Structure formats: structure tokens, C-alpha cells
Amino acid sequence: MEKISNYKKNLFISVKPEFAKKIIRKEKRIELRKVKPHVEIGDYVIIYASSPLKSVIGFGKIQQIIEMSPEKMWKQYSSLLGIDKLRFDNYYNGKEKAVGIKIKEIQQINPIHLEALRNIVPNFQPPQVYRYVSKEMCNIIIDKDFHIYVHGNRDLIEQGIDENGRKFYKIYYQEEV
């Protein structure tokens, strides 16, 4: 699994569930925005489906950032936008510029609910539009092969399932090293 380098920006975008699912199904290849994010080709984009799902459902890489008038955006890319003309026009009503984030290498993951994200980053708030997240958070989200290696007495590890059906490990120790 590729690890995220220090120089990359990792974009965390909030998307209505309808459109987030279309991105994951590759029916929507360009996510529309009104403000251009400061990212580069190859940076990661984490796809968060907003309420009622409130979960990260996938990720991909930025293929291209497109800036142009809404009219040109619709004319050139309507088949990749995953939205009808009426909602597109309403979204960009009165705007001179449309921004599109073209996403490649889209991968679906098991949903990571907002509460689980808050276990990683206490008080984490999903953005209204987008935000940048640390490489550590991005690595946890995209690394499907996440492993914890234990060296020592395995009798000090307890495995179980909590009241919500989530699997867990408890690790006991005698001295902190």
C-alpha cells in the first residue's frame, strides 16, 4: 500500500450522499465546487457522505482541477458531473466560475462513521465544503491492510466484540516502556 508523503495535501470533501454514492459507482467523475482547493494532481481526496450517512465511504486521487465558466463546464463535462441541468444551474446561479475536481482511482471502503473519525481525531468536524487532513489520518482511511504488530506476551491481549457489534482488542501491560 502506498503511504502518503509529507508534501501531499489530502483533501477531505463533504458530499451529499446521493452524489457521494455516484462518485463511488464512477457515475460522477467530477465533483463540483465554487471554490478551488489548493491541491495538486495526485493528491488524495477523501469522500465523506454527509448526513444522514455521516461516513467516509471512499477515496481517490485528484486527476485534474478544472476552472471555467459554468456554461463551459456544462458543455464540456456534463456527462461526467452526475447532476441534472436544473440543479447544476441552481448551484452556480450568479457565479462566473465553476470548479471541478476530476477524481481518478476511486476506491470504495467500508464506511467509517463520524464517531470513528472522532476516535482518531477528537472533536473532528466534517467540513461544509472541504478541508485538508493530516497524512496520518489519510493513511488510516486509505490503508485497508492496517495491521497492529505485537511483540511480547500475547496473553496480555484480549479480543472481543462490543455492544454495537464492533470488534476490538484490549492491550494490558505491566510497565510502560
MARVEX-888458 format. One record per residue (C-alpha): residue in one letter; residue number from 1; z, x, y. Coordinates in nm, 4 decimals, always signed. Each point is the difference from the previous one (the first is absolute). Layout:
# residues N
+------+-----+----------+----------+----------+
: type : seq :        Z :        X :        Y :
+------+-----+----------+----------+----------+
:    A : NUM :        Z :        X :        Y :
...
+------+-----+----------+----------+----------+
***
This chain:
# residues 177
+------+-----+----------+----------+----------+
: type : seq :        Z :        X :        Y :
+------+-----+----------+----------+----------+
:    M :   1 :  +0.0000 :  +0.0000 :  +0.0000 :
:    E :   2 :  -0.0937 :  +0.1313 :  +0.3414 :
:    K :   3 :  +0.2943 :  +0.0629 :  +0.2271 :
:    I :   4 :  -0.0133 :  -0.0808 :  +0.3692 :
:    S :   5 :  -0.0203 :  +0.3068 :  +0.2205 :
:    N :   6 :  +0.2036 :  +0.0481 :  +0.3164 :
:    Y :   7 :  -0.2919 :  -0.0324 :  +0.2402 :
:    K :   8 :  -0.1236 :  -0.3382 :  -0.1152 :
:    K :   9 :  +0.1060 :  -0.3188 :  +0.1709 :
:    N :  10 :  +0.0841 :  -0.2853 :  -0.2290 :
:    L :  11 :  -0.0844 :  -0.3385 :  +0.1436 :
:    F :  12 :  +0.2108 :  -0.2981 :  -0.1051 :
:    I :  13 :  -0.1784 :  -0.3235 :  +0.0895 :
:    S :  14 :  +0.1302 :  -0.3555 :  -0.0107 :
:    V :  15 :  -0.2644 :  -0.2446 :  -0.1156 :
:    K :  16 :  +0.0184 :  -0.3740 :  -0.0637 :
:    P :  17 :  +0.0194 :  -0.0533 :  -0.3783 :
:    E :  18 :  -0.3403 :  -0.1724 :  -0.0125 :
:    F :  19 :  -0.1701 :  +0.3083 :  +0.1459 :
:    A :  20 :  +0.2206 :  +0.2542 :  -0.1787 :
:    K :  21 :  -0.1060 :  -0.1498 :  -0.3335 :
:    K :  22 :  -0.3654 :  +0.0151 :  +0.1066 :
:    I :  23 :  +0.0425 :  +0.3703 :  +0.0795 :
:    I :  24 :  +0.1493 :  +0.0641 :  -0.3442 :
:    R :  25 :  -0.2820 :  -0.1968 :  -0.1670 :
:    K :  26 :  -0.2492 :  +0.2031 :  +0.2096 :
:    E :  27 :  -0.1379 :  -0.3179 :  +0.1568 :
:    K :  28 :  +0.1113 :  +0.1333 :  +0.3386 :
:    R :  29 :  -0.0879 :  +0.3659 :  +0.0615 :
:    I :  30 :  +0.0720 :  +0.0088 :  +0.3733 :
:    E :  31 :  +0.3364 :  -0.1010 :  +0.1463 :
:    L :  32 :  -0.0310 :  -0.1221 :  +0.3573 :
:    R :  33 :  +0.2273 :  +0.1064 :  +0.2837 :
:    K :  34 :  +0.0073 :  -0.0237 :  +0.3781 :
:    V :  35 :  +0.1534 :  +0.3455 :  +0.0473 :
:    K :  36 :  -0.1360 :  +0.3217 :  -0.1511 :
:    P :  37 :  +0.2502 :  +0.1878 :  -0.2158 :
:    H :  38 :  +0.0257 :  +0.3776 :  +0.0416 :
:    V :  39 :  -0.1095 :  +0.0987 :  -0.3482 :
:    E :  40 :  -0.2746 :  +0.2032 :  -0.1604 :
:    I :  41 :  -0.2383 :  -0.0472 :  -0.2886 :
:    G :  42 :  +0.1873 :  +0.0575 :  -0.3251 :
:    D :  43 :  +0.3408 :  -0.1068 :  +0.1322 :
:    Y :  44 :  +0.1793 :  -0.2576 :  -0.2130 :
:    V :  45 :  +0.0314 :  -0.3646 :  +0.0917 :
:    I :  46 :  +0.2773 :  -0.2028 :  -0.1625 :
:    I :  47 :  -0.0686 :  -0.3718 :  -0.0263 :
:    Y :  48 :  +0.2992 :  -0.2241 :  +0.0641 :
:    A :  49 :  -0.0470 :  -0.3734 :  -0.0586 :
:    S :  50 :  +0.2109 :  -0.1779 :  +0.2617 :
:    S :  51 :  +0.2059 :  -0.3176 :  -0.0452 :
:    P :  52 :  +0.0440 :  -0.1723 :  -0.2360 :
:    L :  53 :  -0.0801 :  +0.2929 :  -0.2374 :
:    K :  54 :  +0.1713 :  +0.2728 :  +0.2075 :
:    S :  55 :  -0.1221 :  +0.2721 :  -0.2365 :
:    V :  56 :  -0.2132 :  +0.3107 :  -0.0135 :
:    I :  57 :  -0.2789 :  -0.0950 :  -0.2403 :
:    G :  58 :  -0.2343 :  +0.2985 :  +0.0166 :
:    F :  59 :  -0.1353 :  +0.2978 :  +0.1840 :
:    G :  60 :  -0.3234 :  +0.1814 :  +0.0704 :
:    K :  61 :  -0.1488 :  +0.2723 :  +0.2138 :
:    I :  62 :  -0.1594 :  -0.0328 :  +0.3387 :
:    Q :  63 :  -0.3756 :  +0.0374 :  -0.0332 :
:    Q :  64 :  -0.0903 :  -0.0689 :  +0.3617 :
:    I :  65 :  +0.1382 :  -0.1357 :  +0.3269 :
:    I :  66 :  -0.2563 :  -0.2228 :  +0.1693 :
:    E :  67 :  +0.0148 :  -0.0884 :  +0.3708 :
:    M :  68 :  -0.2544 :  -0.2301 :  +0.1602 :
:    S :  69 :  -0.0370 :  -0.3347 :  +0.1683 :
:    P :  70 :  +0.1027 :  -0.3002 :  -0.2089 :
:    E :  71 :  -0.3613 :  -0.1211 :  +0.0054 :
:    K :  72 :  -0.1293 :  +0.3274 :  -0.1490 :
:    M :  73 :  +0.2850 :  +0.0137 :  -0.2516 :
:    W :  74 :  -0.0895 :  -0.3461 :  -0.1303 :
:    K :  75 :  -0.3727 :  +0.0712 :  -0.0037 :
:    Q :  76 :  +0.0277 :  +0.3310 :  -0.1865 :
:    Y :  77 :  +0.3001 :  -0.0561 :  -0.2272 :
:    S :  78 :  +0.0635 :  -0.3735 :  -0.0492 :
:    S :  79 :  -0.0504 :  +0.0263 :  -0.3769 :
:    L :  80 :  +0.2835 :  +0.2557 :  -0.0231 :
:    L :  81 :  +0.2526 :  -0.1727 :  +0.2270 :
:    G :  82 :  +0.1301 :  -0.2692 :  -0.2373 :
:    I :  83 :  +0.0317 :  -0.2556 :  +0.2805 :
:    D :  84 :  -0.2073 :  -0.2922 :  +0.1236 :
:    K :  85 :  -0.1738 :  +0.0042 :  +0.3378 :
:    L :  86 :  +0.2309 :  -0.2572 :  +0.1618 :
:    R :  87 :  +0.3186 :  +0.1952 :  -0.0767 :
:    F :  88 :  -0.1713 :  +0.3287 :  +0.0952 :
:    D :  89 :  -0.1010 :  -0.1449 :  +0.3375 :
:    N :  90 :  +0.3481 :  -0.1428 :  +0.0583 :
:    Y :  91 :  +0.1611 :  +0.3361 :  -0.0833 :
:    Y :  92 :  -0.2165 :  +0.1908 :  +0.2472 :
:    N :  93 :  -0.0219 :  -0.2742 :  +0.2658 :
:    G :  94 :  -0.0134 :  +0.1706 :  +0.3407 :
:    K :  95 :  -0.0024 :  +0.3513 :  -0.1472 :
:    E :  96 :  -0.2698 :  +0.2563 :  +0.0746 :
:    K :  97 :  +0.0790 :  +0.2275 :  -0.2927 :
:    A :  98 :  +0.0456 :  -0.0560 :  -0.3713 :
:    V :  99 :  +0.1546 :  +0.2608 :  -0.2287 :
:    G : 100 :  -0.0680 :  +0.0136 :  -0.3727 :
:    I : 101 :  +0.1820 :  +0.2123 :  -0.2553 :
:    K : 102 :  -0.2402 :  +0.0564 :  -0.2884 :
:    I : 103 :  +0.2028 :  +0.0623 :  -0.3149 :
:    K : 104 :  -0.1122 :  +0.1788 :  -0.3167 :
:    E : 105 :  +0.1613 :  +0.0821 :  -0.3350 :
:    I : 106 :  +0.2046 :  -0.3189 :  +0.0134 :
:    Q : 107 :  +0.2651 :  -0.0229 :  -0.2697 :
:    Q : 108 :  +0.2236 :  -0.2903 :  -0.0855 :
:    I : 109 :  +0.3618 :  +0.0757 :  -0.0850 :
:    N : 110 :  +0.2865 :  -0.2048 :  -0.1341 :
:    P : 111 :  +0.1372 :  -0.1694 :  +0.3116 :
:    I : 112 :  +0.2789 :  +0.1829 :  +0.1798 :
:    H : 113 :  +0.2059 :  -0.2635 :  +0.1788 :
:    L : 114 :  +0.1450 :  +0.0556 :  +0.3463 :
:    E : 115 :  +0.3529 :  +0.0298 :  -0.1418 :
:    A : 116 :  -0.1124 :  +0.2845 :  -0.2292 :
:    L : 117 :  -0.1612 :  +0.1723 :  +0.2995 :
:    R : 118 :  +0.3336 :  -0.0281 :  +0.1787 :
:    N : 119 :  +0.1650 :  +0.1782 :  -0.2922 :
:    I : 120 :  -0.2309 :  +0.2926 :  +0.0788 :
:    V : 121 :  +0.0276 :  -0.0251 :  +0.3794 :
:    P : 122 :  +0.3080 :  -0.1961 :  +0.1128 :
:    N : 123 :  -0.0731 :  -0.2588 :  +0.2715 :
:    F : 124 :  -0.3761 :  +0.0394 :  -0.0556 :
:    Q : 125 :  -0.1952 :  -0.2561 :  +0.2010 :
:    P : 126 :  -0.3620 :  -0.0746 :  -0.0864 :
:    P : 127 :  -0.2180 :  +0.0206 :  +0.3081 :
:    Q : 128 :  -0.1674 :  -0.2912 :  +0.1739 :
:    V : 129 :  -0.3278 :  +0.1967 :  -0.0008 :
:    Y : 130 :  +0.0431 :  +0.3506 :  -0.1432 :
:    R : 131 :  +0.2297 :  +0.2991 :  -0.0001 :
:    Y : 132 :  +0.0023 :  +0.3508 :  -0.1379 :
:    V : 133 :  +0.2258 :  +0.0866 :  -0.2929 :
:    S : 134 :  +0.1292 :  +0.3292 :  -0.1340 :
:    K : 135 :  -0.1773 :  +0.1922 :  -0.2717 :
:    E : 136 :  +0.3068 :  -0.0521 :  -0.2222 :
:    M : 137 :  -0.0212 :  -0.3778 :  +0.0277 :
:    C : 138 :  -0.3747 :  +0.0112 :  -0.0563 :
:    N : 139 :  +0.0450 :  +0.2205 :  -0.3098 :
:    I : 140 :  +0.2522 :  -0.2432 :  -0.1481 :
:    I : 141 :  -0.2354 :  -0.2932 :  +0.0547 :
:    I : 142 :  -0.3178 :  +0.1611 :  -0.1334 :
:    D : 143 :  +0.1481 :  +0.2081 :  -0.2819 :
:    K : 144 :  -0.0267 :  -0.2307 :  -0.2979 :
:    D : 145 :  +0.1171 :  +0.2841 :  -0.2244 :
:    F : 146 :  +0.3343 :  +0.0426 :  +0.1756 :
:    H : 147 :  +0.2451 :  +0.1745 :  -0.2310 :
:    I : 148 :  +0.3597 :  +0.1099 :  +0.0219 :
:    Y : 149 :  +0.0755 :  +0.3064 :  -0.2082 :
:    V : 150 :  +0.3556 :  +0.0503 :  -0.1183 :
:    H : 151 :  +0.1241 :  +0.3361 :  -0.1209 :
:    G : 152 :  +0.3379 :  -0.0094 :  -0.1635 :
:    N : 153 :  +0.2211 :  -0.2484 :  -0.1789 :
:    R : 154 :  -0.1993 :  -0.3165 :  -0.0665 :
:    D : 155 :  +0.3240 :  -0.1781 :  -0.0947 :
:    L : 156 :  +0.0658 :  -0.0221 :  +0.3749 :
:    I : 157 :  -0.3003 :  -0.2321 :  +0.0487 :
:    E : 158 :  +0.0245 :  -0.3750 :  -0.0399 :
:    Q : 159 :  -0.3106 :  -0.2169 :  -0.0165 :
:    G : 160 :  +0.0038 :  -0.3735 :  +0.0633 :
:    I : 161 :  -0.1496 :  -0.3123 :  +0.1522 :
:    D : 162 :  +0.1600 :  -0.1674 :  +0.3022 :
:    E : 163 :  +0.0471 :  -0.3742 :  +0.0613 :
:    N : 164 :  -0.3465 :  -0.0172 :  +0.1627 :
:    G : 165 :  -0.1738 :  +0.1511 :  -0.3029 :
:    R : 166 :  -0.0544 :  +0.3429 :  +0.1634 :
:    K : 167 :  +0.0432 :  +0.3056 :  -0.2175 :
:    F : 168 :  +0.2365 :  +0.2708 :  +0.1203 :
:    Y : 169 :  +0.1677 :  +0.3280 :  -0.0871 :
:    K : 170 :  +0.3561 :  +0.0976 :  +0.0932 :
:    I : 171 :  +0.0800 :  +0.3668 :  +0.0087 :
:    Y : 172 :  +0.3581 :  +0.1193 :  -0.0339 :
:    Y : 173 :  +0.1196 :  +0.3508 :  +0.0771 :
:    Q : 174 :  +0.3219 :  +0.1990 :  -0.0059 :
:    E : 175 :  -0.0771 :  +0.2425 :  +0.2827 :
:    E : 176 :  -0.2616 :  -0.0056 :  +0.2695 :
:    V : 177 :  -0.1932 :  +0.3243 :  -0.0061 :
+------+-----+----------+----------+----------+
***
